[in-house]
Amino acid sequence: MHRPPTARRKRAATRQHYERCAREARFYQEIGRSSPVPAPRFYYGAADDETGRVVLLLEDLVAARPGDVLRGCSPAEAALVLEAVAPIHARWWGRFDSGTLAWLPRWGADPSARQERYVGQVGPFLERFGHRLPPSFREAIDRLRTRYAAVLSALERAPATVIHADLHLDNVLFNPPGTLTPAVVLDWQSVSRGAAAVDVALFVFGSLAVEDRRMAEEGLLRRYHALLVEHGVGGYSLERLRDDCRSALLWQLAGTVGWLAGVDPDRLAGRERALVDAAIGDGRLVAALLDHAAHVADMD
């Protein structure tokens, strides 16, 4: 029996959601038990391929304060998050040859296909939001039409490790002062094998007010890099980290375009509208692109 496209899309979306939830359960079962994971304590998890159901029982962190991507955070709080994720990055740094975590998907897979998809998203994005963008922002978007695959390939050449791949403040809880784990990261459904700079850049460029980020960026990157070294990572310089974070900034730009290409501005309300307005209006991404304009220009 032929199913209409909408039915096929709904089935595909349901399956994709199940696979992401099952990946998170497996993350807790196989990584959370053997790594310094800054996540809630894991009690039980299971996934059933036949029914498409997932059960995940985690610690209730009732005393913790949730982060808010709209409000942002202080440089000191950003440091807590980077200090939380650095040990797991270091633990799995370049350690995939044995196939231990072969089930983890590779971040940024098929750069050519992703560039083709990006090219198709630029038109709808500019039609809806182009009038709200500064010229420099539009120029970077246009350059990525032909260079996005190269940006992704550059990040793929970085040493692979376990990354969260969706590290923003809405996925972070801050425990009360004096707690053994000051920052806890939630929602590991996107966990992947990829460049640590994906996590670092997404969080630093997306969580701090522009002036705070300008003041603290270099110190945060130095602190994170020092933690990698302290946990045994070698052969990865601070300058390489800076370059990878700049490439990840361009990935963040492309992701914003892809997200907003499917958004109807006239149907937005409440927090969803606020998130969209912040994505292109609060200056965090625009300012970061301007501050790293030389790297953006290197796309040519």
Short mmCIF file of the C-alpha atoms (twelve columns), coordinates in Angstrom:
data_MODEL
# 
_entry.id   MODEL 
# 
loop_
_atom_site.group_PDB 
_atom_site.id 
_atom_site.type_symbol 
_atom_site.label_atom_id 
_atom_site.label_alt_id 
_atom_site.label_comp_id 
_atom_site.label_asym_id 
_atom_site.label_seq_id 
_atom_site.Cartn_x 
_atom_site.Cartn_y 
_atom_site.Cartn_z 
_atom_site.pdbx_PDB_model_num 
ATOM 1   C CA . MET A 1   0.000  0.000  0.000  1 
ATOM 2   C CA . HIS A 2   1.397  3.407  -0.984 1 
ATOM 3   C CA . ARG A 3   1.737  5.806  1.907  1 
ATOM 4   C CA . PRO A 4   1.631  9.562  1.332  1 
ATOM 5   C CA . PRO A 5   4.927  11.428 1.782  1 
ATOM 6   C CA . THR A 6   3.703  12.964 5.029  1 
ATOM 7   C CA . ALA A 7   3.177  9.503  6.508  1 
ATOM 8   C CA . ARG A 8   6.645  8.404  5.413  1 
ATOM 9   C CA . ARG A 9   8.184  11.519 6.937  1 
ATOM 10  C CA . LYS A 10  6.372  10.926 10.214 1 
ATOM 11  C CA . ARG A 11  7.598  7.321  10.314 1 
ATOM 12  C CA . ALA A 12  11.145 8.430  9.560  1 
ATOM 13  C CA . ALA A 13  10.984 11.140 12.231 1 
ATOM 14  C CA . THR A 14  9.642  8.656  14.785 1 
ATOM 15  C CA . ARG A 15  12.404 6.209  13.979 1 
ATOM 16  C CA . GLN A 16  15.053 8.910  14.164 1 
ATOM 17  C CA . HIS A 17  13.760 10.037 17.560 1 
ATOM 18  C CA . TYR A 18  13.890 6.459  18.835 1 
ATOM 19  C CA . GLU A 19  17.453 5.991  17.581 1 
ATOM 20  C CA . ARG A 20  18.582 9.173  19.320 1 
ATOM 21  C CA . CYS A 21  16.954 8.124  22.591 1 
ATOM 22  C CA . ALA A 22  18.455 4.636  22.297 1 
ATOM 23  C CA . ARG A 23  21.865 6.211  21.681 1 
ATOM 24  C CA . GLU A 24  21.554 8.196  24.901 1 
ATOM 25  C CA . ALA A 25  20.658 5.052  26.859 1 
ATOM 26  C CA . ARG A 26  23.662 3.252  25.403 1 
ATOM 27  C CA . PHE A 27  25.863 6.234  26.231 1 
ATOM 28  C CA . TYR A 28  24.971 5.859  29.900 1 
ATOM 29  C CA . GLN A 29  25.362 2.077  29.796 1 
ATOM 30  C CA . GLU A 30  28.725 1.903  28.021 1 
ATOM 31  C CA . ILE A 31  30.446 5.266  28.519 1 
ATOM 32  C CA . GLY A 32  28.903 6.656  31.686 1 
ATOM 33  C CA . ARG A 33  29.990 3.644  33.706 1 
ATOM 34  C CA . SER A 34  33.664 3.852  32.732 1 
ATOM 35  C CA . SER A 35  34.352 7.546  32.146 1 
ATOM 36  C CA . PRO A 36  34.343 10.793 34.136 1 
ATOM 37  C CA . VAL A 37  30.992 11.826 32.664 1 
ATOM 38  C CA . PRO A 38  29.469 15.127 33.903 1 
ATOM 39  C CA . ALA A 39  25.953 13.719 33.734 1 
ATOM 40  C CA . PRO A 40  23.240 12.671 36.198 1 
ATOM 41  C CA . ARG A 41  23.852 9.399  37.999 1 
ATOM 42  C CA . PHE A 42  22.621 6.477  35.888 1 
ATOM 43  C CA . TYR A 43  20.328 3.863  37.467 1 
ATOM 44  C CA . TYR A 44  18.770 1.945  34.585 1 
ATOM 45  C CA . GLY A 45  18.400 2.087  30.816 1 
ATOM 46  C CA . ALA A 46  16.986 -0.115 28.069 1 
ATOM 47  C CA . ALA A 47  15.903 0.216  24.433 1 
ATOM 48  C CA . ASP A 48  13.547 -2.063 22.491 1 
ATOM 49  C CA . ASP A 49  13.967 -1.983 18.707 1 
ATOM 50  C CA . GLU A 50  10.673 -3.777 18.097 1 
ATOM 51  C CA . THR A 51  8.437  -1.438 20.072 1 
ATOM 52  C CA . GLY A 52  10.574 1.669  19.635 1 
ATOM 53  C CA . ARG A 53  10.512 2.358  23.352 1 
ATOM 54  C CA . VAL A 54  13.331 3.553  25.583 1 
ATOM 55  C CA . VAL A 55  13.514 3.622  29.380 1 
ATOM 56  C CA . LEU A 56  16.123 5.760  31.102 1 
ATOM 57  C CA . LEU A 57  16.165 6.249  34.872 1 
ATOM 58  C CA . LEU A 58  18.502 8.988  36.099 1 
ATOM 59  C CA . GLU A 59  19.276 10.900 39.252 1 
ATOM 60  C CA . ASP A 60  16.835 13.664 40.168 1 
ATOM 61  C CA . LEU A 61  18.951 16.799 40.547 1 
ATOM 62  C CA . VAL A 62  16.213 18.771 42.221 1 
ATOM 63  C CA . ALA A 63  18.603 21.224 43.906 1 
ATOM 64  C CA . ALA A 64  20.391 22.156 40.689 1 
ATOM 65  C CA . ARG A 65  19.759 25.387 38.791 1 
ATOM 66  C CA . PRO A 66  19.029 24.987 35.056 1 
ATOM 67  C CA . GLY A 67  21.006 26.993 32.563 1 
ATOM 68  C CA . ASP A 68  19.179 29.264 30.141 1 
ATOM 69  C CA . VAL A 69  20.591 29.916 26.680 1 
ATOM 70  C CA . LEU A 70  18.603 33.149 26.430 1 
ATOM 71  C CA . ARG A 71  19.929 34.527 29.704 1 
ATOM 72  C CA . GLY A 72  23.458 33.289 29.098 1 
ATOM 73  C CA . CYS A 73  26.005 32.659 31.805 1 
ATOM 74  C CA . SER A 74  29.042 34.239 33.401 1 
ATOM 75  C CA . PRO A 75  32.626 33.443 32.347 1 
ATOM 76  C CA . ALA A 76  33.072 31.635 35.676 1 
ATOM 77  C CA . GLU A 77  30.081 29.396 34.924 1 
ATOM 78  C CA . ALA A 78  31.376 28.778 31.404 1 
ATOM 79  C CA . ALA A 79  34.664 27.650 32.942 1 
ATOM 80  C CA . LEU A 80  32.773 25.135 35.112 1 
ATOM 81  C CA . VAL A 81  31.186 23.592 32.023 1 
ATOM 82  C CA . LEU A 82  34.475 23.335 30.124 1 
ATOM 83  C CA . GLU A 83  36.116 21.854 33.215 1 
ATOM 84  C CA . ALA A 84  33.307 19.282 33.284 1 
ATOM 85  C CA . VAL A 85  33.627 18.143 29.670 1 
ATOM 86  C CA . ALA A 86  37.433 18.251 29.330 1 
ATOM 87  C CA . PRO A 87  38.025 14.953 31.226 1 
ATOM 88  C CA . ILE A 88  35.659 12.937 29.026 1 
ATOM 89  C CA . HIS A 89  37.179 14.502 25.916 1 
ATOM 90  C CA . ALA A 90  40.626 13.529 27.179 1 
ATOM 91  C CA . ARG A 91  39.530 10.017 28.216 1 
ATOM 92  C CA . TRP A 92  38.501 9.070  24.683 1 
ATOM 93  C CA . TRP A 93  40.952 11.261 22.747 1 
ATOM 94  C CA . GLY A 94  41.872 9.367  19.554 1 
ATOM 95  C CA . ARG A 95  40.904 5.999  21.085 1 
ATOM 96  C CA . PHE A 96  38.607 4.469  18.501 1 
ATOM 97  C CA . ASP A 97  40.974 2.124  16.665 1 
ATOM 98  C CA . SER A 98  39.899 -0.870 18.706 1 
ATOM 99  C CA . GLY A 99  36.263 -0.477 17.743 1 
ATOM 100 C CA . THR A 100 35.217 -0.111 21.371 1 
ATOM 101 C CA . LEU A 101 32.740 2.625  20.505 1 
ATOM 102 C CA . ALA A 102 32.108 1.787  16.870 1 
ATOM 103 C CA . TRP A 103 28.376 2.200  17.525 1 
ATOM 104 C CA . LEU A 104 28.863 5.944  18.009 1 
ATOM 105 C CA . PRO A 105 28.068 7.848  14.796 1 
ATOM 106 C CA . ARG A 106 30.787 9.979  13.259 1 
ATOM 107 C CA . TRP A 107 30.071 13.686 13.629 1 
ATOM 108 C CA . GLY A 108 29.885 15.641 10.383 1 
ATOM 109 C CA . ALA A 109 29.671 12.551 8.174  1 
ATOM 110 C CA . ASP A 110 29.467 13.087 4.391  1 
ATOM 111 C CA . PRO A 111 30.579 16.736 4.099  1 
ATOM 112 C CA . SER A 112 29.586 16.937 0.410  1 
ATOM 113 C CA . ALA A 113 25.998 15.917 1.132  1 
ATOM 114 C CA . ARG A 114 25.823 18.369 4.018  1 
ATOM 115 C CA . GLN A 115 27.089 21.181 1.794  1 
ATOM 116 C CA . GLU A 116 24.459 20.344 -0.818 1 
ATOM 117 C CA . ARG A 117 21.769 20.433 1.851  1 
ATOM 118 C CA . TYR A 118 23.118 23.743 3.155  1 
ATOM 119 C CA . VAL A 119 22.961 25.299 -0.319 1 
ATOM 120 C CA . GLY A 120 19.285 24.371 -0.482 1 
ATOM 121 C CA . GLN A 121 18.652 25.988 2.899  1 
ATOM 122 C CA . VAL A 122 20.281 29.346 2.205  1 
ATOM 123 C CA . GLY A 123 17.504 30.637 -0.074 1 
ATOM 124 C CA . PRO A 124 14.598 29.989 2.335  1 
ATOM 125 C CA . PHE A 125 16.665 31.352 5.231  1 
ATOM 126 C CA . LEU A 126 17.515 34.611 3.461  1 
ATOM 127 C CA . GLU A 127 13.943 35.005 2.233  1 
ATOM 128 C CA . ARG A 128 12.643 34.854 5.799  1 
ATOM 129 C CA . PHE A 129 15.433 36.542 7.743  1 
ATOM 130 C CA . GLY A 130 17.826 38.201 5.271  1 
ATOM 131 C CA . HIS A 131 16.474 41.681 5.935  1 
ATOM 132 C CA . ARG A 132 17.527 41.370 9.581  1 
ATOM 133 C CA . LEU A 133 21.164 40.482 8.914  1 
ATOM 134 C CA . PRO A 134 24.235 42.744 8.736  1 
ATOM 135 C CA . PRO A 135 26.171 42.558 5.448  1 
ATOM 136 C CA . SER A 136 29.107 40.718 7.029  1 
ATOM 137 C CA . PHE A 137 26.771 37.950 8.195  1 
ATOM 138 C CA . ARG A 138 25.318 37.538 4.704  1 
ATOM 139 C CA . GLU A 139 28.800 37.449 3.182  1 
ATOM 140 C CA . ALA A 140 29.839 34.583 5.460  1 
ATOM 141 C CA . ILE A 141 26.642 32.706 4.591  1 
ATOM 142 C CA . ASP A 142 27.362 33.123 0.884  1 
ATOM 143 C CA . ARG A 143 30.976 31.961 1.227  1 
ATOM 144 C CA . LEU A 144 29.814 28.768 2.902  1 
ATOM 145 C CA . ARG A 145 27.805 27.809 -0.192 1 
ATOM 146 C CA . THR A 146 31.023 26.526 -1.750 1 
ATOM 147 C CA . ARG A 147 33.218 26.022 1.330  1 
ATOM 148 C CA . TYR A 148 31.051 24.295 3.909  1 
ATOM 149 C CA . ALA A 149 32.325 20.818 2.981  1 
ATOM 150 C CA . ALA A 150 35.904 22.061 3.448  1 
ATOM 151 C CA . VAL A 151 35.024 23.429 6.905  1 
ATOM 152 C CA . LEU A 152 33.572 20.072 7.955  1 
ATOM 153 C CA . SER A 153 36.548 18.206 6.501  1 
ATOM 154 C CA . ALA A 154 38.925 20.413 8.494  1 
ATOM 155 C CA . LEU A 155 37.103 19.480 11.686 1 
ATOM 156 C CA . GLU A 156 37.143 15.814 10.723 1 
ATOM 157 C CA . ARG A 157 40.947 15.957 10.592 1 
ATOM 158 C CA . ALA A 158 41.070 16.878 14.285 1 
ATOM 159 C CA . PRO A 159 41.598 13.985 16.710 1 
ATOM 160 C CA . ALA A 160 38.256 12.311 17.369 1 
ATOM 161 C CA . THR A 161 36.827 11.884 20.839 1 
ATOM 162 C CA . VAL A 162 33.450 11.467 22.514 1 
ATOM 163 C CA . ILE A 163 31.546 14.736 22.137 1 
ATOM 164 C CA . HIS A 164 28.143 15.862 23.326 1 
ATOM 165 C CA . ALA A 165 27.536 17.682 19.999 1 
ATOM 166 C CA . ASP A 166 24.677 19.830 21.360 1 
ATOM 167 C CA . LEU A 167 26.369 21.601 24.248 1 
ATOM 168 C CA . HIS A 168 24.363 24.709 25.106 1 
ATOM 169 C CA . LEU A 169 23.030 26.174 28.335 1 
ATOM 170 C CA . ASP A 170 19.564 24.622 28.055 1 
ATOM 171 C CA . ASN A 171 21.354 21.266 28.425 1 
ATOM 172 C CA . VAL A 172 23.291 22.255 31.556 1 
ATOM 173 C CA . LEU A 173 22.464 22.205 35.269 1 
ATOM 174 C CA . PHE A 174 24.538 24.051 37.882 1 
ATOM 175 C CA . ASN A 175 24.735 22.353 41.258 1 
ATOM 176 C CA . PRO A 176 24.930 24.380 44.500 1 
ATOM 177 C CA . PRO A 177 28.401 25.677 45.490 1 
ATOM 178 C CA . GLY A 178 30.594 23.074 47.137 1 
ATOM 179 C CA . THR A 179 29.083 20.182 45.198 1 
ATOM 180 C CA . LEU A 180 31.506 17.567 43.847 1 
ATOM 181 C CA . THR A 181 30.159 18.088 40.290 1 
ATOM 182 C CA . PRO A 182 29.455 21.832 39.863 1 
ATOM 183 C CA . ALA A 183 28.121 21.521 36.293 1 
ATOM 184 C CA . VAL A 184 26.045 18.641 34.952 1 
ATOM 185 C CA . VAL A 185 25.325 18.095 31.260 1 
ATOM 186 C CA . LEU A 186 21.998 16.653 30.105 1 
ATOM 187 C CA . ASP A 187 20.565 15.320 26.827 1 
ATOM 188 C CA . TRP A 188 23.254 13.060 25.368 1 
ATOM 189 C CA . GLN A 189 21.088 12.042 22.402 1 
ATOM 190 C CA . SER A 190 23.533 13.586 19.903 1 
ATOM 191 C CA . VAL A 191 26.661 12.006 21.420 1 
ATOM 192 C CA . SER A 192 29.141 11.309 18.612 1 
ATOM 193 C CA . ARG A 193 32.761 10.730 17.626 1 
ATOM 194 C CA . GLY A 194 34.171 14.073 16.578 1 
ATOM 195 C CA . ALA A 195 36.342 17.106 17.267 1 
ATOM 196 C CA . ALA A 196 36.254 18.379 20.843 1 
ATOM 197 C CA . ALA A 197 36.184 21.925 19.453 1 
ATOM 198 C CA . VAL A 198 32.580 21.307 18.385 1 
ATOM 199 C CA . ASP A 199 31.558 21.237 22.054 1 
ATOM 200 C CA . VAL A 200 33.924 24.007 23.116 1 
ATOM 201 C CA . ALA A 201 33.003 26.478 20.372 1 
ATOM 202 C CA . LEU A 202 29.273 25.849 20.526 1 
ATOM 203 C CA . PHE A 203 29.268 26.539 24.244 1 
ATOM 204 C CA . VAL A 204 31.683 29.473 24.401 1 
ATOM 205 C CA . PHE A 205 30.298 31.362 21.395 1 
ATOM 206 C CA . GLY A 206 26.687 30.613 22.267 1 
ATOM 207 C CA . SER A 207 26.576 31.121 26.036 1 
ATOM 208 C CA . LEU A 208 28.370 34.363 26.822 1 
ATOM 209 C CA . ALA A 209 27.320 37.958 26.220 1 
ATOM 210 C CA . VAL A 210 29.508 39.559 23.555 1 
ATOM 211 C CA . GLU A 211 31.727 41.620 25.868 1 
ATOM 212 C CA . ASP A 212 32.031 38.786 28.375 1 
ATOM 213 C CA . ARG A 213 33.067 36.409 25.614 1 
ATOM 214 C CA . ARG A 214 35.619 38.847 24.209 1 
ATOM 215 C CA . MET A 215 37.120 39.286 27.659 1 
ATOM 216 C CA . ALA A 216 37.114 35.618 28.630 1 
ATOM 217 C CA . GLU A 217 37.515 33.636 25.393 1 
ATOM 218 C CA . GLU A 218 41.289 33.319 25.405 1 
ATOM 219 C CA . GLY A 219 41.425 32.417 29.103 1 
ATOM 220 C CA . LEU A 220 38.693 29.798 28.693 1 
ATOM 221 C CA . LEU A 221 40.473 28.155 25.761 1 
ATOM 222 C CA . ARG A 222 43.773 28.166 27.651 1 
ATOM 223 C CA . ARG A 223 42.140 26.609 30.713 1 
ATOM 224 C CA . TYR A 224 40.414 23.935 28.650 1 
ATOM 225 C CA . HIS A 225 43.624 23.112 26.766 1 
ATOM 226 C CA . ALA A 226 45.578 22.889 30.028 1 
ATOM 227 C CA . LEU A 227 43.017 20.387 31.319 1 
ATOM 228 C CA . LEU A 228 43.440 18.231 28.211 1 
ATOM 229 C CA . VAL A 229 47.192 18.191 28.809 1 
ATOM 230 C CA . GLU A 230 46.736 17.417 32.513 1 
ATOM 231 C CA . HIS A 231 44.595 14.417 31.548 1 
ATOM 232 C CA . GLY A 232 47.191 13.021 29.170 1 
ATOM 233 C CA . VAL A 233 46.413 14.539 25.763 1 
ATOM 234 C CA . GLY A 234 49.524 15.305 23.738 1 
ATOM 235 C CA . GLY A 235 50.274 16.552 20.247 1 
ATOM 236 C CA . TYR A 236 47.365 18.993 20.164 1 
ATOM 237 C CA . SER A 237 48.476 22.587 20.464 1 
ATOM 238 C CA . LEU A 238 46.563 25.541 21.807 1 
ATOM 239 C CA . GLU A 239 46.813 27.145 18.358 1 
ATOM 240 C CA . ARG A 240 45.228 24.059 16.810 1 
ATOM 241 C CA . LEU A 241 42.414 24.313 19.331 1 
ATOM 242 C CA . ARG A 242 41.873 27.957 18.353 1 
ATOM 243 C CA . ASP A 243 41.760 27.052 14.645 1 
ATOM 244 C CA . ASP A 244 39.352 24.168 15.232 1 
ATOM 245 C CA . CYS A 245 37.074 26.406 17.294 1 
ATOM 246 C CA . ARG A 246 36.984 28.947 14.463 1 
ATOM 247 C CA . SER A 247 36.005 26.201 12.036 1 
ATOM 248 C CA . ALA A 248 33.348 25.069 14.494 1 
ATOM 249 C CA . LEU A 249 32.060 28.644 14.559 1 
ATOM 250 C CA . LEU A 250 31.381 28.379 10.816 1 
ATOM 251 C CA . TRP A 251 29.619 25.054 11.419 1 
ATOM 252 C CA . GLN A 252 27.527 26.862 14.026 1 
ATOM 253 C CA . LEU A 253 26.610 29.490 11.425 1 
ATOM 254 C CA . ALA A 254 25.562 26.806 8.933  1 
ATOM 255 C CA . GLY A 255 23.529 25.069 11.630 1 
ATOM 256 C CA . THR A 256 21.714 28.306 12.408 1 
ATOM 257 C CA . VAL A 257 20.884 28.736 8.723  1 
ATOM 258 C CA . GLY A 258 19.599 25.163 8.506  1 
ATOM 259 C CA . TRP A 259 17.470 25.506 11.616 1 
ATOM 260 C CA . LEU A 260 15.879 28.801 10.647 1 
ATOM 261 C CA . ALA A 261 15.337 27.805 7.003  1 
ATOM 262 C CA . GLY A 262 12.451 25.637 8.229  1 
ATOM 263 C CA . VAL A 263 10.945 28.207 10.590 1 
ATOM 264 C CA . ASP A 264 7.902  30.302 9.712  1 
ATOM 265 C CA . PRO A 265 8.411  33.662 11.502 1 
ATOM 266 C CA . ASP A 266 4.682  34.398 11.440 1 
ATOM 267 C CA . ARG A 267 3.846  31.301 13.471 1 
ATOM 268 C CA . LEU A 268 6.335  31.812 16.266 1 
ATOM 269 C CA . ALA A 269 5.324  32.577 19.832 1 
ATOM 270 C CA . GLY A 270 6.716  32.586 23.346 1 
ATOM 271 C CA . ARG A 271 10.124 31.071 23.998 1 
ATOM 272 C CA . GLU A 272 10.384 29.717 20.465 1 
ATOM 273 C CA . ARG A 273 10.168 33.254 19.081 1 
ATOM 274 C CA . ALA A 274 12.655 34.469 21.677 1 
ATOM 275 C CA . LEU A 275 15.135 31.748 20.683 1 
ATOM 276 C CA . VAL A 276 14.832 32.640 17.006 1 
ATOM 277 C CA . ASP A 277 15.204 36.351 17.722 1 
ATOM 278 C CA . ALA A 278 18.275 35.665 19.844 1 
ATOM 279 C CA . ALA A 279 19.869 33.451 17.188 1 
ATOM 280 C CA . ILE A 280 20.163 36.343 14.750 1 
ATOM 281 C CA . GLY A 281 19.538 39.361 16.941 1 
ATOM 282 C CA . ASP A 282 21.466 39.188 20.217 1 
ATOM 283 C CA . GLY A 283 24.825 39.641 18.502 1 
ATOM 284 C CA . ARG A 284 26.661 36.621 19.928 1 
ATOM 285 C CA . LEU A 285 27.127 34.772 16.649 1 
ATOM 286 C CA . VAL A 286 27.491 37.924 14.553 1 
ATOM 287 C CA . ALA A 287 30.124 39.364 16.891 1 
ATOM 288 C CA . ALA A 288 32.068 36.105 17.000 1 
ATOM 289 C CA . LEU A 289 32.144 35.963 13.198 1 
ATOM 290 C CA . LEU A 290 33.358 39.560 13.047 1 
ATOM 291 C CA . ASP A 291 35.997 38.943 15.719 1 
ATOM 292 C CA . HIS A 292 37.306 35.979 13.743 1 
ATOM 293 C CA . ALA A 293 36.825 37.588 10.346 1 
ATOM 294 C CA . ALA A 294 40.299 36.585 9.149  1 
ATOM 295 C CA . HIS A 295 39.412 32.915 9.536  1 
ATOM 296 C CA . VAL A 296 36.101 33.485 7.765  1 
ATOM 297 C CA . ALA A 297 37.958 35.168 4.899  1 
ATOM 298 C CA . ASP A 298 40.256 32.125 4.646  1 
ATOM 299 C CA . MET A 299 37.292 30.221 3.255  1 
ATOM 300 C CA . ASP A 300 38.169 31.833 -0.055 1 
# 
